[in-house]
Amino acid sequence: MPIYEYMCIVCNESFSLIQKVDCEKSETKCPKCGSGEVRKMMSAFCCSSGTGSSVSPSITSGGFSGGG
Ligand SMILES: [Zn+2]
């Protein structure tokens, strides 16, 4: 299930909610103050700024001989 991160612009409370794909229109309210003025935040899983070591999987191609 996709988890969306929201941030309340009233009290600046960040919270994550699990929304279904089917449900596109849903009222997201802040669990802290109950205000509907929330902003959807993008998940920062990738593309992280800063100094970091990126690990890339190396693909090794082995000799695969096909015979009939
Ligand atoms: Zn709030």
N, CA, C, O and the ligand as a Tripos MOL2 file, in Angstrom:
@<TRIPOS>MOLECULE
protein
  273   271    69     0     0
PROTEIN
NO_CHARGES

@<TRIPOS>ATOM
      1 N           0.8370   -1.2070    0.0000 N.3       1 MET1
      2 CA          0.0000    0.0000    0.0000 C.3       1 MET1
      3 C           0.8670    1.2500    0.0000 C.2       1 MET1
      4 O           1.8470    1.3460    0.7390 O.2       1 MET1
      5 N           0.4970    2.1820   -0.8220 N.am      2 PRO2
      6 CA          1.2920    3.4150   -0.9180 C.3       2 PRO2
      7 C           1.0690    4.3240    0.2780 C.2       2 PRO2
      8 O          -0.0620    4.6180    0.6640 O.2       2 PRO2
      9 N           2.1470    4.7460    0.8320 N.am      3 ILE3
     10 CA          2.0590    5.6450    1.9850 C.3       3 ILE3
     11 C           2.4360    7.0600    1.5520 C.2       3 ILE3
     12 O           3.5250    7.3050    1.0320 O.2       3 ILE3
     13 N           1.5170    7.9680    1.7800 N.am      4 TYR4
     14 CA          1.7610    9.3480    1.4020 C.3       4 TYR4
     15 C           2.0700   10.1730    2.6460 C.2       4 TYR4
     16 O           1.4920    9.9860    3.7170 O.2       4 TYR4
     17 N           2.9830   11.0690    2.4570 N.am      5 GLU5
     18 CA          3.3530   11.9380    3.5700 C.3       5 GLU5
     19 C           2.6890   13.2870    3.4080 C.2       5 GLU5
     20 O           2.7040   13.8900    2.3360 O.2       5 GLU5
     21 N           2.1220   13.7310    4.4750 N.am      6 TYR6
     22 CA          1.4530   15.0230    4.4520 C.3       6 TYR6
     23 C           2.0590   15.9410    5.5080 C.2       6 TYR6
     24 O           2.6780   15.5030    6.4770 O.2       6 TYR6
     25 N           1.8530   17.2200    5.2770 N.am      7 MET7
     26 CA          2.3520   18.1820    6.2410 C.3       7 MET7
     27 C           1.2980   19.2590    6.4520 C.2       7 MET7
     28 O           0.8500   19.8990    5.5000 O.2       7 MET7
     29 N           0.9180   19.4470    7.6680 N.am      8 CYS8
     30 CA         -0.0760   20.4510    7.9870 C.3       8 CYS8
     31 C           0.5780   21.8310    7.9530 C.2       8 CYS8
     32 O           1.6210   22.0710    8.5600 O.2       8 CYS8
     33 N          -0.0780   22.7210    7.2200 N.am      9 ILE9
     34 CA          0.5020   24.0610    7.1130 C.3       9 ILE9
     35 C          -0.0240   24.9710    8.2160 C.2       9 ILE9
     36 O           0.3050   26.1550    8.2830 O.2       9 ILE9
     37 N          -0.8400   24.3900    9.0660 N.am     10 VAL10
     38 CA         -1.3670   25.1660   10.1880 C.3      10 VAL10
     39 C          -0.4540   25.0270   11.4000 C.2      10 VAL10
     40 O          -0.0520   26.0060   12.0280 O.2      10 VAL10
     41 N          -0.1460   23.7680   11.6990 N.am     11 CYS11
     42 CA          0.7060   23.5230   12.8650 C.3      11 CYS11
     43 C           2.0260   22.8770   12.4550 C.2      11 CYS11
     44 O           2.8380   22.4980   13.2980 O.2      11 CYS11
     45 N           2.2200   22.7590   11.1530 N.am     12 ASN12
     46 CA          3.4670   22.1930   10.6440 C.3      12 ASN12
     47 C           3.7100   20.7870   11.1850 C.2      12 ASN12
     48 O           4.8270   20.4240   11.5550 O.2      12 ASN12
     49 N           2.6500   20.0230   11.2190 N.am     13 GLU13
     50 CA          2.7700   18.6630   11.7170 C.3      13 GLU13
     51 C           2.8490   17.7080   10.5270 C.2      13 GLU13
     52 O           1.9590   17.6670    9.6780 O.2      13 GLU13
     53 N           3.9090   16.9650   10.4920 N.am     14 SER14
     54 CA          4.0730   16.0160    9.3910 C.3      14 SER14
     55 C           3.5490   14.6520    9.8030 C.2      14 SER14
     56 O           3.8510   14.1500   10.8860 O.2      14 SER14
     57 N           2.7640   14.0690    8.9250 N.am     15 PHE15
     58 CA          2.2090   12.7550    9.2330 C.3      15 PHE15
     59 C           2.0580   11.9760    7.9420 C.2      15 PHE15
     60 O           1.9420   12.5370    6.8520 O.2      15 PHE15
     61 N           2.0650   10.6820    8.1020 N.am     16 SER16
     62 CA          1.9560    9.8190    6.9330 C.3      16 SER16
     63 C           0.6350    9.0710    6.9730 C.2      16 SER16
     64 O           0.1950    8.6050    8.0230 O.2      16 SER16
     65 N           0.0210    8.9680    5.8220 N.am     17 LEU17
     66 CA         -1.2430    8.2690    5.7440 C.3      17 LEU17
     67 C          -1.1990    7.2350    4.6250 C.2      17 LEU17
     68 O          -0.5340    7.4020    3.6020 O.2      17 LEU17
     69 N          -1.9190    6.1900    4.8640 N.am     18 ILE18
     70 CA         -1.9730    5.1320    3.8510 C.3      18 ILE18
     71 C          -3.2490    5.3040    3.0330 C.2      18 ILE18
     72 O          -4.3590    5.1510    3.5420 O.2      18 ILE18
     73 N          -3.0670    5.6200    1.7760 N.am     19 GLN19
     74 CA         -4.2170    5.8390    0.9200 C.3      19 GLN19
     75 C          -4.2980    4.7440   -0.1340 C.2      19 GLN19
     76 O          -3.2950    4.2300   -0.6290 O.2      19 GLN19
     77 N          -5.5090    4.4270   -0.4380 N.am     20 LYS20
     78 CA         -5.7230    3.4020   -1.4450 C.3      20 LYS20
     79 C          -5.6630    4.0120   -2.8490 C.2      20 LYS20
     80 O          -5.8920    5.2030   -3.0620 O.2      20 LYS20
     81 N          -5.3480    3.1450   -3.7650 N.am     21 VAL21
     82 CA         -5.2240    3.6250   -5.1370 C.3      21 VAL21
     83 C          -6.5910    3.9580   -5.6990 C.2      21 VAL21
     84 O          -6.7570    4.9160   -6.4530 O.2      21 VAL21
     85 N          -7.5610    3.1520   -5.3190 N.am     22 ASP22
     86 CA         -8.9250    3.3660   -5.8010 C.3      22 ASP22
     87 C          -9.4480    4.7310   -5.3610 C.2      22 ASP22
     88 O          -9.9830    5.5130   -6.1470 O.2      22 ASP22
     89 N          -9.2700    4.9690   -4.1000 N.am     23 CYS23
     90 CA         -9.7930    6.2110   -3.5360 C.3      23 CYS23
     91 C          -8.9060    7.3810   -3.9690 C.2      23 CYS23
     92 O          -7.7720    7.5170   -3.5090 O.2      23 CYS23
     93 N          -9.4240    8.2010   -4.8360 N.am     24 GLU24
     94 CA         -8.6490    9.3470   -5.2780 C.3      24 GLU24
     95 C          -9.0610   10.6170   -4.5560 C.2      24 GLU24
     96 O          -8.2610   11.5210   -4.3150 O.2      24 GLU24
     97 N         -10.3390   10.6460   -4.2220 N.am     25 LYS25
     98 CA        -10.8280   11.8380   -3.5310 C.3      25 LYS25
     99 C         -11.0670   11.5200   -2.0640 C.2      25 LYS25
    100 O         -12.0580   10.8880   -1.6980 O.2      25 LYS25
    101 N         -10.1740   11.9560   -1.2680 N.am     26 SER26
    102 CA        -10.3330   11.7050    0.1650 C.3      26 SER26
    103 C          -9.9120   12.9400    0.9480 C.2      26 SER26
    104 O          -8.9870   13.6640    0.5790 O.2      26 SER26
    105 N         -10.6120   13.1400    2.0120 N.am     27 GLU27
    106 CA        -10.3230   14.3160    2.8260 C.3      27 GLU27
    107 C          -9.1990   13.9970    3.7880 C.2      27 GLU27
    108 O          -9.3310   13.1540    4.6750 O.2      27 GLU27
    109 N          -8.1140   14.6750    3.5950 N.am     28 THR28
    110 CA         -6.9880   14.4730    4.4880 C.3      28 THR28
    111 C          -6.9620   15.5810    5.5280 C.2      28 THR28
    112 O          -6.8990   16.7690    5.2120 O.2      28 THR28
    113 N          -7.0110   15.1600    6.7360 N.am     29 LYS29
    114 CA         -7.0120   16.1450    7.8210 C.3      29 LYS29
    115 C          -5.8420   15.8900    8.7550 C.2      29 LYS29
    116 O          -5.3580   14.7690    8.9090 O.2      29 LYS29
    117 N          -5.4210   16.9550    9.3530 N.am     30 CYS30
    118 CA         -4.3100   16.8580   10.2860 C.3      30 CYS30
    119 C          -4.7690   16.1640   11.5640 C.2      30 CYS30
    120 O          -5.7660   16.5590   12.1680 O.2      30 CYS30
    121 N          -4.0490   15.1450   11.9680 N.am     31 PRO31
    122 CA         -4.4100   14.4000   13.1810 C.3      31 PRO31
    123 C          -4.1430   15.1920   14.4510 C.2      31 PRO31
    124 O          -4.5760   14.8150   15.5400 O.2      31 PRO31
    125 N          -3.4430   16.2600   14.2960 N.am     32 LYS32
    126 CA         -3.0750   17.0470   15.4780 C.3      32 LYS32
    127 C          -4.1000   18.1470   15.7530 C.2      32 LYS32
    128 O          -4.6700   18.2350   16.8410 O.2      32 LYS32
    129 N          -4.3160   18.9830   14.7320 N.am     33 CYS33
    130 CA         -5.2360   20.0950   14.9210 C.3      33 CYS33
    131 C          -6.5550   19.8580   14.1970 C.2      33 CYS33
    132 O          -7.5540   20.5200   14.4740 O.2      33 CYS33
    133 N          -6.5480   18.9230   13.2820 N.am     34 GLY34
    134 CA         -7.7870   18.5820   12.5970 C.3      34 GLY34
    135 C          -8.0800   19.5000   11.4290 C.2      34 GLY34
    136 O          -9.1970   19.5220   10.9130 O.2      34 GLY34
    137 N          -7.0970   20.2420   11.0200 N.am     35 SER35
    138 CA         -7.3090   21.1500    9.9040 C.3      35 SER35
    139 C          -7.1240   20.4230    8.5750 C.2      35 SER35
    140 O          -6.3380   19.4830    8.4590 O.2      35 SER35
    141 N          -7.8570   20.8790    7.5970 N.am     36 GLY36
    142 CA         -7.7800   20.2420    6.2850 C.3      36 GLY36
    143 C          -6.7110   20.8640    5.4110 C.2      36 GLY36
    144 O          -6.4850   20.4400    4.2770 O.2      36 GLY36
    145 N          -6.0620   21.8680    5.9540 N.am     37 GLU37
    146 CA         -5.0220   22.5340    5.1870 C.3      37 GLU37
    147 C          -3.7260   21.7520    5.2940 C.2      37 GLU37
    148 O          -2.8220   22.0890    6.0590 O.2      37 GLU37
    149 N          -3.6710   20.7020    4.5040 N.am     38 VAL38
    150 CA         -2.4650   19.8760    4.5320 C.3      38 VAL38
    151 C          -1.8410   19.8530    3.1500 C.2      38 VAL38
    152 O          -2.5000   20.0650    2.1330 O.2      38 VAL38
    153 N          -0.6010   19.5990    3.1560 N.am     39 ARG39
    154 CA          0.1240   19.5630    1.9010 C.3      39 ARG39
    155 C           0.7020   18.1790    1.6900 C.2      39 ARG39
    156 O           1.2220   17.5460    2.6090 O.2      39 ARG39
    157 N           0.5970   17.7360    0.4660 N.am     40 LYS40
    158 CA          1.1300   16.4020    0.1690 C.3      40 LYS40
    159 C           2.6170   16.5090   -0.1170 C.2      40 LYS40
    160 O           3.0780   17.3120   -0.9280 O.2      40 LYS40
    161 N           3.3280   15.6680    0.5800 N.am     41 MET41
    162 CA          4.7710   15.6960    0.4080 C.3      41 MET41
    163 C           5.2300   14.5030   -0.4050 C.2      41 MET41
    164 O           4.6390   13.4240   -0.3780 O.2      41 MET41
    165 N           6.2880   14.7400   -1.1130 N.am     42 MET42
    166 CA          6.8270   13.6570   -1.9330 C.3      42 MET42
    167 C           7.7790   12.8040   -1.1070 C.2      42 MET42
    168 O           8.5400   13.3000   -0.2760 O.2      42 MET42
    169 N           7.7090   11.5420   -1.3580 N.am     43 SER43
    170 CA          8.5790   10.6380   -0.6220 C.3      43 SER43
    171 C          10.0140   10.8160   -1.0940 C.2      43 SER43
    172 O          10.3140   10.7710   -2.2870 O.2      43 SER43
    173 N          10.8750   11.0180   -0.1290 N.am     44 ALA44
    174 CA         12.2720   11.2560   -0.4680 C.3      44 ALA44
    175 C          13.0760    9.9780   -0.3210 C.2      44 ALA44
    176 O          14.0270    9.8820    0.4540 O.2      44 ALA44
    177 N          12.6540    9.0220   -1.0880 N.am     45 PHE45
    178 CA         13.3770    7.7610   -1.0080 C.3      45 PHE45
    179 C          14.6440    7.8180   -1.8620 C.2      45 PHE45
    180 O          15.7280    7.4010   -1.4540 O.2      45 PHE45
    181 N          14.4510    8.3500   -3.0590 N.am     46 CYS46
    182 CA         15.5900    8.4410   -3.9600 C.3      46 CYS46
    183 C          16.0050    9.9010   -4.1140 C.2      46 CYS46
    184 O          15.3890   10.8040   -3.5480 O.2      46 CYS46
    185 N          17.0210   10.0990   -4.8610 N.am     47 CYS47
    186 CA         17.4770   11.4570   -5.1520 C.3      47 CYS47
    187 C          17.7410   12.2230   -3.8600 C.2      47 CYS47
    188 O          17.2060   13.3120   -3.6540 O.2      47 CYS47
    189 N          18.5460   11.6610   -3.0150 N.am     48 SER48
    190 CA         18.8530   12.3400   -1.7660 C.3      48 SER48
    191 C          20.0710   13.2360   -1.9470 C.2      48 SER48
    192 O          21.1170   12.8100   -2.4370 O.2      48 SER48
    193 N          19.9060   14.4710   -1.5420 N.am     49 SER49
    194 CA         21.0100   15.4100   -1.6990 C.3      49 SER49
    195 C          22.0020   15.2420   -0.5500 C.2      49 SER49
    196 O          21.6690   14.7400    0.5230 O.2      49 SER49
    197 N          23.1930   15.6660   -0.8090 N.am     50 GLY50
    198 CA         24.2130   15.5280    0.2220 C.3      50 GLY50
    199 C          25.2640   14.5060   -0.1770 C.2      50 GLY50
    200 O          25.1520   13.8200   -1.1930 O.2      50 GLY50
    201 N          26.2670   14.4360    0.6470 N.am     51 THR51
    202 CA         27.3390   13.4990    0.3350 C.3      51 THR51
    203 C          26.9540   12.1050    0.8000 C.2      51 THR51
    204 O          26.7500   11.8460    1.9860 O.2      51 THR51
    205 N          26.8650   11.2480   -0.1540 N.am     52 GLY52
    206 CA         26.4970    9.8760    0.1910 C.3      52 GLY52
    207 C          27.0710    8.9220   -0.8260 C.2      52 GLY52
    208 O          27.3080    9.2690   -1.9830 O.2      52 GLY52
    209 N          27.2800    7.7450   -0.3730 N.am     53 SER53
    210 CA         27.8420    6.7500   -1.2790 C.3      53 SER53
    211 C          26.7080    5.9620   -1.9210 C.2      53 SER53
    212 O          25.9070    5.3130   -1.2490 O.2      53 SER53
    213 N          26.6750    6.0410   -3.2070 N.am     54 SER54
    214 CA         25.6290    5.3310   -3.9230 C.3      54 SER54
    215 C          26.1130    3.9460   -4.3300 C.2      54 SER54
    216 O          27.1820    3.7740   -4.9140 O.2      54 SER54
    217 N          25.3080    3.0050   -4.0080 N.am     55 VAL55
    218 CA         25.6950    1.6280   -4.3320 C.3      55 VAL55
    219 C          24.9440    1.1780   -5.5730 C.2      55 VAL55
    220 O          23.7140    1.1790   -5.6240 O.2      55 VAL55
    221 N          25.7060    0.8030   -6.5450 N.am     56 SER56
    222 CA         25.0820    0.3360   -7.7760 C.3      56 SER56
    223 C          25.3960   -1.1370   -7.9850 C.2      56 SER56
    224 O          26.5500   -1.5620   -7.9260 O.2      56 SER56
    225 N          24.3640   -1.8860   -8.2260 N.am     57 PRO57
    226 CA         24.5540   -3.3300   -8.4290 C.3      57 PRO57
    227 C          25.2480   -3.6130   -9.7530 C.2      57 PRO57
    228 O          24.7890   -3.2230  -10.8260 O.2      57 PRO57
    229 N          26.3460   -4.2920   -9.6340 N.am     58 SER58
    230 CA         27.0830   -4.6170  -10.8420 C.3      58 SER58
    231 C          26.5630   -5.9230  -11.4260 C.2      58 SER58
    232 O          26.3940   -6.9340  -10.7440 O.2      58 SER58
    233 N          26.3270   -5.8410  -12.6980 N.am     59 ILE59
    234 CA         25.7990   -7.0260  -13.3730 C.3      59 ILE59
    235 C          26.9320   -7.7490  -14.0790 C.2      59 ILE59
    236 O          27.6220   -7.2010  -14.9380 O.2      59 ILE59
    237 N          27.0870   -8.9650  -13.6930 N.am     60 THR60
    238 CA         28.1620   -9.7520  -14.3100 C.3      60 THR60
    239 C          27.5560  -10.7340  -15.2980 C.2      60 THR60
    240 O          26.6700  -11.5240  -14.9720 O.2      60 THR60
    241 N          28.0580  -10.6560  -16.4910 N.am     61 SER61
    242 CA         27.5440  -11.5400  -17.5330 C.3      61 SER61
    243 C          28.4310  -12.7680  -17.6600 C.2      61 SER61
    244 O          29.6070  -12.6880  -18.0130 O.2      61 SER61
    245 N          27.8430  -13.8590  -17.3690 N.am     62 GLY62
    246 CA         28.6070  -15.1010  -17.4450 C.3      62 GLY62
    247 C          28.4700  -15.7310  -18.8070 C.2      62 GLY62
    248 O          27.5860  -15.3860  -19.5920 O.2      62 GLY62
    249 N          29.3490  -16.6460  -19.0670 N.am     63 GLY63
    250 CA         29.3050  -17.3090  -20.3730 C.3      63 GLY63
    251 C          28.1740  -18.3160  -20.4080 C.2      63 GLY63
    252 O          28.2060  -19.3590  -19.7550 O.2      63 GLY63
    253 N          27.1990  -17.9690  -21.1760 N.am     64 PHE64
    254 CA         26.0570  -18.8700  -21.2880 C.3      64 PHE64
    255 C          26.0080  -19.4210  -22.7130 C.2      64 PHE64
    256 O          25.6660  -18.7230  -23.6670 O.2      64 PHE64
    257 N          26.3520  -20.6590  -22.8120 N.am     65 SER65
    258 CA         26.3420  -21.2540  -24.1500 C.3      65 SER65
    259 C          25.0800  -22.0780  -24.3330 C.2      65 SER65
    260 O          24.7340  -22.9380  -23.5220 O.2      65 SER65
    261 N          24.4320  -21.7830  -25.4030 N.am     66 GLY66
    262 CA         23.1880  -22.5060  -25.6600 C.3      66 GLY66
    263 C          23.4030  -23.5830  -26.7060 C.2      66 GLY66
    264 O          23.9720  -23.3500  -27.7730 O.2      66 GLY66
    265 N          22.9450  -24.7240  -26.3740 N.am     67 GLY67
    266 CA         23.0910  -25.8330  -27.3110 C.3      67 GLY67
    267 C          21.7720  -26.4860  -27.6510 C.2      67 GLY67
    268 O          20.8020  -26.3670  -26.9020 O.2      67 GLY67
    269 N          21.7330  -27.1330  -28.7100 N.am     68 GLY68
    270 CA         20.5090  -27.7420  -29.1080 C.3      68 GLY68
    271 C          20.4280  -29.1940  -28.9020 C.2      68 GLY68
    272 O          19.4080  -29.8060  -29.2160 O.2      68 GLY68
    273 ZN         -2.2720   20.6170   12.0170 Zn       69 ZN69
@<TRIPOS>BOND
     1     1     2 1
     2     2     3 1
     3     3     4 2
     4     3     5 am
     5     5     6 1
     6     6     7 1
     7     7     8 2
     8     7     9 am
     9     9    10 1
    10    10    11 1
    11    11    12 2
    12    11    13 am
    13    13    14 1
    14    14    15 1
    15    15    16 2
    16    15    17 am
    17    17    18 1
    18    18    19 1
    19    19    20 2
    20    19    21 am
    21    21    22 1
    22    22    23 1
    23    23    24 2
    24    23    25 am
    25    25    26 1
    26    26    27 1
    27    27    28 2
    28    27    29 am
    29    29    30 1
    30    30    31 1
    31    31    32 2
    32    31    33 am
    33    33    34 1
    34    34    35 1
    35    35    36 2
    36    35    37 am
    37    37    38 1
    38    38    39 1
    39    39    40 2
    40    39    41 am
    41    41    42 1
    42    42    43 1
    43    43    44 2
    44    43    45 am
    45    45    46 1
    46    46    47 1
    47    47    48 2
    48    47    49 am
    49    49    50 1
    50    50    51 1
    51    51    52 2
    52    51    53 am
    53    53    54 1
    54    54    55 1
    55    55    56 2
    56    55    57 am
    57    57    58 1
    58    58    59 1
    59    59    60 2
    60    59    61 am
    61    61    62 1
    62    62    63 1
    63    63    64 2
    64    63    65 am
    65    65    66 1
    66    66    67 1
    67    67    68 2
    68    67    69 am
    69    69    70 1
    70    70    71 1
    71    71    72 2
    72    71    73 am
    73    73    74 1
    74    74    75 1
    75    75    76 2
    76    75    77 am
    77    77    78 1
    78    78    79 1
    79    79    80 2
    80    79    81 am
    81    81    82 1
    82    82    83 1
    83    83    84 2
    84    83    85 am
    85    85    86 1
    86    86    87 1
    87    87    88 2
    88    87    89 am
    89    89    90 1
    90    90    91 1
    91    91    92 2
    92    91    93 am
    93    93    94 1
    94    94    95 1
    95    95    96 2
    96    95    97 am
    97    97    98 1
    98    98    99 1
    99    99   100 2
   100    99   101 am
   101   101   102 1
   102   102   103 1
   103   103   104 2
   104   103   105 am
   105   105   106 1
   106   106   107 1
   107   107   108 2
   108   107   109 am
   109   109   110 1
   110   110   111 1
   111   111   112 2
   112   111   113 am
   113   113   114 1
   114   114   115 1
   115   115   116 2
   116   115   117 am
   117   117   118 1
   118   118   119 1
   119   119   120 2
   120   119   121 am
   121   121   122 1
   122   122   123 1
   123   123   124 2
   124   123   125 am
   125   125   126 1
   126   126   127 1
   127   127   128 2
   128   127   129 am
   129   129   130 1
   130   130   131 1
   131   131   132 2
   132   131   133 am
   133   133   134 1
   134   134   135 1
   135   135   136 2
   136   135   137 am
   137   137   138 1
   138   138   139 1
   139   139   140 2
   140   139   141 am
   141   141   142 1
   142   142   143 1
   143   143   144 2
   144   143   145 am
   145   145   146 1
   146   146   147 1
   147   147   148 2
   148   147   149 am
   149   149   150 1
   150   150   151 1
   151   151   152 2
   152   151   153 am
   153   153   154 1
   154   154   155 1
   155   155   156 2
   156   155   157 am
   157   157   158 1
   158   158   159 1
   159   159   160 2
   160   159   161 am
   161   161   162 1
   162   162   163 1
   163   163   164 2
   164   163   165 am
   165   165   166 1
   166   166   167 1
   167   167   168 2
   168   167   169 am
   169   169   170 1
   170   170   171 1
   171   171   172 2
   172   171   173 am
   173   173   174 1
   174   174   175 1
   175   175   176 2
   176   175   177 am
   177   177   178 1
   178   178   179 1
   179   179   180 2
   180   179   181 am
   181   181   182 1
   182   182   183 1
   183   183   184 2
   184   183   185 am
   185   185   186 1
   186   186   187 1
   187   187   188 2
   188   187   189 am
   189   189   190 1
   190   190   191 1
   191   191   192 2
   192   191   193 am
   193   193   194 1
   194   194   195 1
   195   195   196 2
   196   195   197 am
   197   197   198 1
   198   198   199 1
   199   199   200 2
   200   199   201 am
   201   201   202 1
   202   202   203 1
   203   203   204 2
   204   203   205 am
   205   205   206 1
   206   206   207 1
   207   207   208 2
   208   207   209 am
   209   209   210 1
   210   210   211 1
   211   211   212 2
   212   211   213 am
   213   213   214 1
   214   214   215 1
   215   215   216 2
   216   215   217 am
   217   217   218 1
   218   218   219 1
   219   219   220 2
   220   219   221 am
   221   221   222 1
   222   222   223 1
   223   223   224 2
   224   223   225 am
   225   225   226 1
   226   226   227 1
   227   227   228 2
   228   227   229 am
   229   229   230 1
   230   230   231 1
   231   231   232 2
   232   231   233 am
   233   233   234 1
   234   234   235 1
   235   235   236 2
   236   235   237 am
   237   237   238 1
   238   238   239 1
   239   239   240 2
   240   239   241 am
   241   241   242 1
   242   242   243 1
   243   243   244 2
   244   243   245 am
   245   245   246 1
   246   246   247 1
   247   247   248 2
   248   247   249 am
   249   249   250 1
   250   250   251 1
   251   251   252 2
   252   251   253 am
   253   253   254 1
   254   254   255 1
   255   255   256 2
   256   255   257 am
   257   257   258 1
   258   258   259 1
   259   259   260 2
   260   259   261 am
   261   261   262 1
   262   262   263 1
   263   263   264 2
   264   263   265 am
   265   265   266 1
   266   266   267 1
   267   267   268 2
   268   267   269 am
   269   269   270 1
   270   270   271 1
   271   271   272 2
@<TRIPOS>SUBSTRUCTURE
     1 MET1         2 RESIDUE 1 A MET
     2 PRO2         6 RESIDUE 1 A PRO
     3 ILE3        10 RESIDUE 1 A ILE
     4 TYR4        14 RESIDUE 1 A TYR
     5 GLU5        18 RESIDUE 1 A GLU
     6 TYR6        22 RESIDUE 1 A TYR
     7 MET7        26 RESIDUE 1 A MET
     8 CYS8        30 RESIDUE 1 A CYS
     9 ILE9        34 RESIDUE 1 A ILE
    10 VAL10       38 RESIDUE 1 A VAL
    11 CYS11       42 RESIDUE 1 A CYS
    12 ASN12       46 RESIDUE 1 A ASN
    13 GLU13       50 RESIDUE 1 A GLU
    14 SER14       54 RESIDUE 1 A SER
    15 PHE15       58 RESIDUE 1 A PHE
    16 SER16       62 RESIDUE 1 A SER
    17 LEU17       66 RESIDUE 1 A LEU
    18 ILE18       70 RESIDUE 1 A ILE
    19 GLN19       74 RESIDUE 1 A GLN
    20 LYS20       78 RESIDUE 1 A LYS
    21 VAL21       82 RESIDUE 1 A VAL
    22 ASP22       86 RESIDUE 1 A ASP
    23 CYS23       90 RESIDUE 1 A CYS
    24 GLU24       94 RESIDUE 1 A GLU
    25 LYS25       98 RESIDUE 1 A LYS
    26 SER26      102 RESIDUE 1 A SER
    27 GLU27      106 RESIDUE 1 A GLU
    28 THR28      110 RESIDUE 1 A THR
    29 LYS29      114 RESIDUE 1 A LYS
    30 CYS30      118 RESIDUE 1 A CYS
    31 PRO31      122 RESIDUE 1 A PRO
    32 LYS32      126 RESIDUE 1 A LYS
    33 CYS33      130 RESIDUE 1 A CYS
    34 GLY34      134 RESIDUE 1 A GLY
    35 SER35      138 RESIDUE 1 A SER
    36 GLY36      142 RESIDUE 1 A GLY
    37 GLU37      146 RESIDUE 1 A GLU
    38 VAL38      150 RESIDUE 1 A VAL
    39 ARG39      154 RESIDUE 1 A ARG
    40 LYS40      158 RESIDUE 1 A LYS
    41 MET41      162 RESIDUE 1 A MET
    42 MET42      166 RESIDUE 1 A MET
    43 SER43      170 RESIDUE 1 A SER
    44 ALA44      174 RESIDUE 1 A ALA
    45 PHE45      178 RESIDUE 1 A PHE
    46 CYS46      182 RESIDUE 1 A CYS
    47 CYS47      186 RESIDUE 1 A CYS
    48 SER48      190 RESIDUE 1 A SER
    49 SER49      194 RESIDUE 1 A SER
    50 GLY50      198 RESIDUE 1 A GLY
    51 THR51      202 RESIDUE 1 A THR
    52 GLY52      206 RESIDUE 1 A GLY
    53 SER53      210 RESIDUE 1 A SER
    54 SER54      214 RESIDUE 1 A SER
    55 VAL55      218 RESIDUE 1 A VAL
    56 SER56      222 RESIDUE 1 A SER
    57 PRO57      226 RESIDUE 1 A PRO
    58 SER58      230 RESIDUE 1 A SER
    59 ILE59      234 RESIDUE 1 A ILE
    60 THR60      238 RESIDUE 1 A THR
    61 SER61      242 RESIDUE 1 A SER
    62 GLY62      246 RESIDUE 1 A GLY
    63 GLY63      250 RESIDUE 1 A GLY
    64 PHE64      254 RESIDUE 1 A PHE
    65 SER65      258 RESIDUE 1 A SER
    66 GLY66      262 RESIDUE 1 A GLY
    67 GLY67      266 RESIDUE 1 A GLY
    68 GLY68      270 RESIDUE 1 A GLY
    69 ZN69       273 GROUP 0 **** ****
